[in-house]
Amino acid sequence: MQFLTSALPHRPPDLAARARTALALVVVLLAACVAVLTPSPAHAADQLLSQGRPATASSVENGSFPAGAAVDGDTGTRWSSAFSDPQWLRVDLGSVQQLTRVTLNWEAAYATAFQIQTSTDASTWATAYSTTTGTGGTQNIDVTGSARYVRVLGTARATPYGYSLWEFQVYGPGSTTPPDAFWGTTSDIPAAHNAVEVKILNRTNGKYPDSQVYWSFNGQVHSIAEQPYLDMPANSAGRMYFYLGSPNGPYYDFIEFTVGDNVFNGNTTRVDAFGLKLAMRLHTKDGYDVEVGENRQTFAEDRATTFQRFTAAVPDQFKVLAQSQAPYRIIAPGSDPSFRAGGANANYFTAYAQSVGVNAATSDIFGCAAALANNPTMCAALNRHVATLPAAQQGDPAQYYKAAPANYYARFWHDNAINHLAYGFPYDDVAGQSSFISHGSPQWLLVAVGW
């Protein structure tokens, strides 16, 4: 069978060429000095666990103020209760999670007395925090312990009205690394005769059977029901594509790699777009084991939920990215006409870039192209909105994406990635923030394909 490609565009040729050149150089260097590169931690901040999760309340003022409005990521919508005491708002995190803090963003109708309570079954509740001197506004409250359900219980109102929250946010470290059960057994993976043995896993949560999950590489096309393994030979600047439904259908995505006789270099990528949830796990003969890609929580949710969470998480200018090719793709901002010359957001980065002496089109900043093609540090700094900070702070992930203009598309994929490592734009590897992995003596590579 012939190698299949999609009608939808992938990375622009100049970016792909740079990626191939960079990966090829890595192979040469690693072959010469057997260097070992390990992804560094990113985004030390806790994960927001509550956004987009199911929420319920003891009451609502009316249909305009539902419980879900307090966990939708939109500070222009809110939950409001009936005008009586007590009242509560509860969020279901989906599974038991470790907790670190809760943020309450009150409307004018706030609580002077309230409790933060936690539960594993929504029946028996423990009090994690209690006060009778609430001040309203935005309250950040440290909590400890583990729970699936978290609720705020108001017992005394500050006004004659009910209780009203713009946002109810629950934070914790999150289950970012897929557990072994996610990857399945590895003891039966055959030994590679070539460079590395690749096994493809169906993690579509029952949406597609193995007979409708396809992989394509170097002219080979198979469903994983036919052939879940690939004995991958050494190759330069390769891509392995994955399709759901049919081997030429619109639901597809890919991983990138350069594989030497005794080294693997590769990554998942969101540089062009999100098409399918993907995660990779590389295991080497010396015991090194590393995972990158979308995190377990993202794999567990329905595709429509991922699109909805993206839309809720990004500013208005970026919402179109989840609409123009929906339900197939969430495209990168540099590919959207609104951020290109003549588009409504063509000047999104202009003033900020000029403030640090850079004259570049917004689409070129997103794509690290033109004048920024040879300036990875500046391109990364502009995308992360740290270009005006001292150089020492530009490498601190805690400073990234804290203000506009910034690449909020990239931020979303970092927030939903294993260890927060993702390729959200071409030079996202600056400061070790990308999903690129590299190691000698590869034994096997698992690739999980989700819906």
C-alpha positions as CSV (number, residue, x, y, z in Angstrom):
1,M,0.0,0.0,0.0
2,Q,1.1,3.5,-0.6
3,F,2.0,5.9,2.2
4,L,-1.1,8.0,3.0
5,T,-1.2,11.7,3.6
6,S,-4.0,14.0,4.4
7,A,-5.4,16.9,2.5
8,L,-5.1,19.1,5.5
9,P,-1.8,21.0,5.8
10,H,1.0,19.9,8.1
11,R,4.0,21.9,9.2
12,P,5.2,24.4,6.6
13,P,8.2,23.1,4.5
14,D,10.7,25.5,6.0
15,L,9.9,24.4,9.6
16,A,9.9,20.7,8.6
17,A,13.3,21.2,7.0
18,R,14.7,22.8,10.2
19,A,13.2,20.0,12.3
20,R,14.8,17.3,10.0
21,T,18.2,19.1,10.1
22,A,18.1,19.5,13.9
23,L,17.2,15.8,14.4
24,A,19.8,14.6,12.0
25,L,22.5,16.6,13.8
26,V,21.4,15.2,17.1
27,V,21.9,11.6,15.8
28,V,25.4,12.5,14.6
29,L,26.3,14.0,18.0
30,L,24.8,11.2,20.0
31,A,26.6,8.6,17.9
32,A,29.9,10.3,18.5
33,C,29.6,10.9,22.2
34,V,26.6,8.8,23.4
35,A,25.0,11.8,25.0
36,V,21.9,11.3,27.0
37,L,19.2,13.9,27.1
38,T,16.4,13.8,29.6
39,P,13.3,16.0,29.6
40,S,13.5,18.6,32.4
41,P,10.5,19.4,34.7
42,A,8.2,22.2,33.5
43,H,5.5,24.3,35.1
44,A,6.1,23.7,38.8
45,A,2.7,25.2,39.4
46,D,-0.2,22.9,40.4
47,Q,-2.7,21.8,37.8
48,L,-6.3,23.2,37.7
49,L,-8.3,20.1,38.4
50,S,-11.8,21.5,38.4
51,Q,-12.3,23.3,35.2
52,G,-14.9,21.7,32.9
53,R,-15.7,19.0,35.5
54,P,-19.3,18.2,36.5
55,A,-20.7,20.7,39.1
56,T,-23.8,20.6,41.2
57,A,-25.3,23.0,43.7
58,S,-27.9,23.0,46.5
59,S,-29.9,25.6,44.5
60,V,-29.6,28.2,41.8
61,E,-31.1,31.7,41.7
62,N,-32.4,30.9,38.2
63,G,-31.4,29.2,35.0
64,S,-29.0,32.0,34.1
65,F,-26.7,31.1,37.0
66,P,-26.0,27.3,36.8
67,A,-23.5,25.5,39.0
68,G,-21.4,24.7,35.9
69,A,-20.8,28.4,35.3
70,A,-18.4,28.4,38.3
71,V,-16.1,25.8,36.7
72,D,-16.2,26.9,33.1
73,G,-13.0,29.1,33.1
74,D,-15.1,32.1,32.1
75,T,-15.0,35.0,34.6
76,G,-18.0,36.5,32.9
77,T,-20.3,33.7,34.0
78,R,-21.3,32.7,37.5
79,W,-23.2,30.5,39.8
80,S,-25.7,32.1,42.1
81,S,-27.8,30.4,44.8
82,A,-31.2,30.9,46.4
83,F,-31.4,33.7,48.9
84,S,-31.1,31.6,52.1
85,D,-28.7,29.7,54.3
86,P,-27.0,27.2,54.0
87,Q,-26.1,26.6,50.4
88,W,-23.3,24.6,48.7
89,L,-21.5,24.2,45.4
90,R,-19.8,20.9,44.6
91,V,-17.4,19.8,41.8
92,D,-16.6,16.2,40.8
93,L,-12.9,15.8,39.9
94,G,-13.6,12.5,38.2
95,S,-11.2,10.5,40.4
96,V,-9.5,10.8,43.8
97,Q,-6.9,13.6,43.5
98,Q,-4.3,15.0,45.8
99,L,-5.3,18.6,46.7
100,T,-3.2,21.7,47.4
101,R,-5.4,24.7,47.2
102,V,-8.8,26.2,46.4
103,T,-9.5,29.6,44.8
104,L,-12.8,31.3,45.3
105,N,-13.6,34.2,43.0
106,W,-16.7,35.8,44.6
107,E,-19.2,38.1,43.1
108,A,-20.5,40.8,45.4
109,A,-22.8,38.3,47.0
110,Y,-20.1,36.5,49.0
111,A,-20.0,34.4,52.2
112,T,-18.8,35.7,55.5
113,A,-18.9,32.2,57.0
114,F,-18.1,29.1,54.9
115,Q,-16.3,25.8,54.8
116,I,-14.3,24.0,52.2
117,Q,-15.2,20.3,52.4
118,T,-13.9,17.2,50.7
119,S,-15.1,13.7,50.1
120,T,-14.3,10.5,48.2
121,D,-17.9,9.4,47.8
122,A,-20.1,12.7,47.9
123,S,-21.7,11.3,51.1
124,T,-19.2,11.6,53.9
125,W,-17.5,15.0,54.1
126,A,-14.4,16.3,55.9
127,T,-13.7,20.0,56.6
128,A,-10.5,21.1,55.0
129,Y,-11.0,24.8,55.9
130,S,-13.5,26.9,57.9
131,T,-13.9,30.6,58.5
132,T,-16.5,33.1,59.9
133,T,-14.6,36.2,58.7
134,G,-14.8,35.8,54.9
135,T,-13.9,39.0,53.0
136,G,-15.1,38.2,49.5
137,G,-13.1,39.1,46.4
138,T,-10.6,36.4,45.3
139,Q,-9.6,34.1,48.1
140,N,-6.7,31.6,47.8
141,I,-7.0,28.8,50.4
142,D,-4.3,26.2,51.0
143,V,-5.8,22.7,51.6
144,T,-4.3,19.2,52.0
145,G,-5.5,15.7,51.6
146,S,-7.1,13.7,48.7
147,A,-10.6,13.7,47.4
148,R,-12.8,13.2,44.4
149,Y,-15.5,15.7,45.4
150,V,-14.8,19.2,46.7
151,R,-17.5,21.7,47.8
152,V,-17.8,25.1,49.3
153,L,-20.5,25.2,52.0
154,G,-21.8,28.7,52.8
155,T,-23.4,29.2,56.2
156,A,-23.7,33.0,56.5
157,R,-24.2,35.5,53.7
158,A,-22.7,39.0,53.5
159,T,-25.7,40.4,51.6
160,P,-29.5,39.8,51.5
161,Y,-28.9,37.9,48.2
162,G,-27.6,34.3,47.9
163,Y,-24.0,33.1,47.4
164,S,-22.4,33.8,44.0
165,L,-19.1,32.6,42.6
166,W,-17.5,33.7,39.3
167,E,-15.1,30.8,39.6
168,F,-14.6,27.8,42.0
169,Q,-11.1,26.4,41.3
170,V,-9.5,23.3,42.8
171,Y,-5.8,22.7,42.3
172,G,-3.4,19.8,42.9
173,P,-0.4,18.1,41.3
174,G,-2.8,16.0,39.2
175,S,-2.3,12.5,37.7
176,T,0.0,13.7,34.9
177,T,1.8,10.4,34.3
178,P,-0.2,7.5,32.9
179,P,-0.1,4.6,35.3
180,D,1.3,1.2,34.1
181,A,-2.2,0.0,33.5
182,F,-2.6,2.6,30.9
183,W,0.4,1.2,28.9
184,G,-0.5,-2.5,29.5
185,T,1.9,-5.3,29.7
186,T,5.3,-4.9,28.2
187,S,6.8,-8.3,28.9
188,D,5.5,-9.7,25.6
189,I,7.0,-7.1,23.3
190,P,9.2,-8.9,20.9
191,A,12.9,-8.0,20.6
192,A,13.8,-5.7,17.8
193,H,15.9,-7.0,14.9
194,N,16.3,-3.4,13.6
195,A,16.7,-0.2,15.7
196,V,13.6,-0.3,18.0
197,E,10.4,-2.2,18.4
198,V,7.3,0.0,18.3
199,K,3.9,-1.1,19.7
200,I,0.7,0.9,19.0
201,L,-2.0,0.9,21.6
202,N,-5.7,1.7,21.2
203,R,-6.7,4.1,24.0
204,T,-9.9,5.5,22.4
205,N,-12.0,4.4,25.4
206,G,-14.1,2.1,23.2
207,K,-14.8,4.6,20.5
208,Y,-13.0,2.6,17.9
209,P,-12.1,-1.1,17.8
210,D,-8.5,-2.2,17.0
211,S,-9.6,-2.9,13.5
212,Q,-10.3,0.8,13.0
213,V,-7.1,2.2,14.5
214,Y,-4.4,2.4,11.8
215,W,-0.8,3.3,11.7
216,S,1.3,4.2,8.6
217,F,5.0,4.3,8.1
218,N,7.3,4.2,5.1
219,G,4.7,2.7,2.8
220,Q,3.3,0.2,5.4
221,V,-0.3,0.7,6.5
222,H,-2.0,-1.6,9.0
223,S,-4.7,-1.6,11.6
224,I,-3.5,-2.7,15.0
225,A,-5.8,-5.6,14.8
226,E,-3.7,-6.8,11.9
227,Q,-0.3,-5.7,13.2
228,P,0.2,-3.8,16.5
229,Y,4.0,-3.9,16.1
230,L,6.6,-2.3,13.8
231,D,10.3,-3.3,13.9
232,M,11.5,0.1,13.1
233,P,14.8,0.5,11.1
234,A,17.2,3.4,11.4
235,N,15.7,6.4,9.5
236,S,16.1,10.1,9.3
237,A,13.4,12.7,9.9
238,G,10.6,10.2,9.8
239,R,6.9,10.5,10.7
240,M,4.5,7.8,11.8
241,Y,0.9,8.6,11.2
242,F,-2.2,7.3,13.0
243,Y,-5.7,7.3,11.7
244,L,-9.1,6.5,13.3
245,G,-12.0,5.0,11.3
246,S,-10.2,4.5,8.0
247,P,-6.5,4.8,6.8
248,N,-7.3,7.9,4.8
249,G,-9.9,9.5,7.1
250,P,-9.9,13.0,8.6
251,Y,-9.1,11.9,12.2
252,Y,-5.3,11.6,12.1
253,D,-2.1,12.7,13.8
254,F,1.6,11.8,13.8
255,I,4.8,11.6,15.8
256,E,8.2,12.6,14.5
257,F,11.6,10.9,15.0
258,T,15.1,10.3,13.8
259,V,16.3,6.8,14.7
260,G,19.9,5.7,14.5
261,D,21.4,2.2,14.8
262,N,21.7,2.7,18.6
263,V,19.7,5.9,19.4
264,F,16.1,7.1,19.4
265,N,15.2,10.8,19.0
266,G,11.6,11.8,18.7
267,N,8.6,13.7,20.0
268,T,4.9,14.2,19.9
269,T,4.0,17.6,18.4
270,R,1.3,20.2,18.5
271,V,3.3,22.6,16.3
272,D,0.8,22.3,13.4
273,A,-2.4,21.2,15.2
274,F,-4.0,18.8,17.5
275,G,-5.6,15.9,15.7
276,L,-5.6,12.9,18.1
277,K,-4.5,12.4,21.6
278,L,-1.0,10.8,21.5
279,A,1.5,9.7,24.2
280,M,4.8,7.9,23.8
281,R,6.8,5.8,26.2
282,L,10.4,5.0,25.4
283,H,12.2,2.2,27.3
284,T,15.9,1.5,26.7
285,K,18.2,-1.4,27.4
286,D,19.9,0.4,30.3
287,G,16.6,0.8,32.1
288,Y,15.9,4.4,31.1
289,D,12.1,4.9,30.8
290,V,10.3,8.1,29.8
291,E,6.8,9.2,28.8
292,V,5.6,12.3,26.9
293,G,2.4,13.4,25.3
294,E,-1.1,14.2,26.5
295,N,-1.7,13.3,30.2
296,R,-4.0,10.6,31.5
297,Q,-6.8,13.0,32.4
298,T,-6.9,14.2,28.8
299,F,-7.0,10.7,27.4
300,A,-9.8,9.8,29.7
301,E,-12.2,12.5,28.6
302,D,-14.3,12.6,25.4
303,R,-13.0,14.4,22.4
304,A,-15.8,17.0,22.6
305,T,-14.8,17.8,26.1
306,T,-11.3,18.5,25.1
307,F,-12.5,20.9,22.4
308,Q,-14.8,22.5,25.0
309,R,-12.0,22.9,27.5
310,F,-9.7,24.4,25.0
311,T,-12.4,27.0,24.1
312,A,-13.0,27.8,27.7
313,A,-9.3,28.1,28.5
314,V,-8.1,30.5,25.8
315,P,-8.8,34.2,25.2
316,D,-11.4,35.1,22.6
317,Q,-8.8,35.6,19.8
318,F,-7.8,31.9,20.1
319,K,-11.3,30.3,20.3
320,V,-11.6,30.1,16.5
321,L,-8.7,27.6,16.5
322,A,-11.1,24.9,17.8
323,Q,-13.8,25.9,15.4
324,S,-12.4,26.3,11.9
325,Q,-11.6,22.6,11.4
326,A,-13.8,21.1,14.1
327,P,-14.3,18.3,15.0
328,Y,-11.1,17.1,13.3
329,R,-8.4,19.6,14.3
330,I,-7.5,22.3,16.7
331,I,-5.1,24.3,14.6
332,A,-2.1,26.3,15.6
333,P,-2.6,30.1,15.6
334,G,0.0,30.7,12.9
335,S,-2.2,28.6,10.5
336,D,-5.4,30.6,11.1
337,P,-6.2,33.5,8.7
338,S,-7.2,35.8,11.6
339,F,-3.5,35.9,12.8
340,R,-2.1,36.5,9.3
341,A,-1.7,39.7,7.3
342,G,-5.1,41.3,6.8
343,G,-6.7,39.2,9.5
344,A,-8.5,40.6,12.6
345,N,-5.6,39.6,14.9
346,A,-2.7,40.3,12.5
347,N,-1.2,42.7,14.9
348,Y,-1.7,40.6,18.0
349,F,2.0,40.5,18.8
350,T,3.1,43.7,17.0
351,A,3.5,46.2,19.9
352,Y,4.9,43.6,22.3
353,A,7.5,42.5,19.8
354,Q,8.5,46.0,18.9
355,S,9.0,46.8,22.6
356,V,12.0,44.4,22.5
357,G,13.2,45.5,19.1
358,V,11.6,42.8,17.0
359,N,9.8,43.6,13.8
360,A,8.0,40.5,12.8
361,A,4.6,39.4,11.7
362,T,2.4,37.8,14.3
363,S,2.1,34.6,12.2
364,D,6.0,34.5,12.0
365,I,6.2,34.8,15.8
366,F,3.8,31.9,16.3
367,G,5.8,29.9,13.7
368,C,9.3,31.1,14.6
369,A,9.8,32.0,10.9
370,A,11.4,34.7,8.8
371,A,13.6,36.9,11.1
372,L,13.0,34.6,14.1
373,A,14.0,31.4,12.3
374,N,17.5,31.8,13.6
375,N,16.6,33.2,16.9
376,P,15.0,30.5,19.0
377,T,15.5,32.2,22.3
378,M,13.7,35.4,21.3
379,C,10.9,33.4,19.5
380,A,10.3,31.3,22.6
381,A,10.3,34.4,24.8
382,L,7.7,36.2,22.7
383,N,5.4,33.2,22.6
384,R,5.7,32.8,26.4
385,H,5.4,36.5,27.1
386,V,8.8,36.7,28.9
387,A,10.7,38.8,26.4
388,T,10.8,41.8,28.6
389,L,12.1,39.9,31.7
390,P,15.8,39.5,32.6
391,A,17.4,36.6,30.8
392,A,17.6,34.5,34.0
393,Q,13.8,34.6,34.4
394,Q,13.1,33.7,30.8
395,G,14.0,30.1,31.5
396,D,11.6,29.9,34.5
397,P,8.4,28.1,33.5
398,A,6.6,29.7,36.4
399,Q,6.8,33.0,34.5
400,Y,5.3,31.7,31.2
401,Y,2.0,32.7,29.7
402,K,1.1,35.0,32.6
403,A,-0.1,37.9,30.5
404,A,-1.1,38.7,26.9
405,P,0.0,38.7,24.2
406,A,1.1,35.1,24.5
407,N,0.7,31.8,22.7
408,Y,-2.3,30.5,24.6
409,Y,-2.7,27.6,22.2
410,A,0.7,26.3,23.3
411,R,-0.1,26.9,27.0
412,F,-3.2,24.7,26.8
413,W,-1.1,21.7,25.5
414,H,1.5,22.2,28.2
415,D,-1.2,22.3,30.8
416,N,-2.5,19.0,29.5
417,A,0.7,17.2,28.9
418,I,2.7,14.6,30.9
419,N,5.1,16.7,33.1
420,H,3.8,19.7,31.2
421,L,6.2,19.1,28.4
422,A,4.8,19.8,24.9
423,Y,5.8,21.1,21.5
424,G,3.3,24.0,21.1
425,F,5.5,26.0,18.7
426,P,8.7,25.2,16.7
427,Y,11.2,26.4,19.3
428,D,9.3,25.1,22.4
429,D,12.4,23.1,23.2
430,V,14.1,26.3,24.5
431,A,14.7,25.8,28.3
432,G,13.8,22.1,27.9
433,Q,10.0,22.6,27.7
434,S,9.3,20.4,24.7
435,S,8.2,16.7,24.4
436,F,11.4,15.8,22.7
437,I,13.1,12.6,24.1
438,S,16.5,11.2,23.2
439,H,18.4,8.2,24.5
440,G,20.8,5.5,23.3
441,S,20.2,1.8,23.2
442,P,16.4,1.9,22.6
443,Q,14.6,-1.3,23.4
444,W,10.9,-0.5,22.7
445,L,8.6,2.4,22.1
446,L,4.9,2.4,23.0
447,V,2.5,4.9,21.2
448,A,-0.9,5.4,22.7
449,V,-3.6,6.7,20.3
450,G,-6.6,8.3,21.9
451,W,-9.9,9.9,20.8
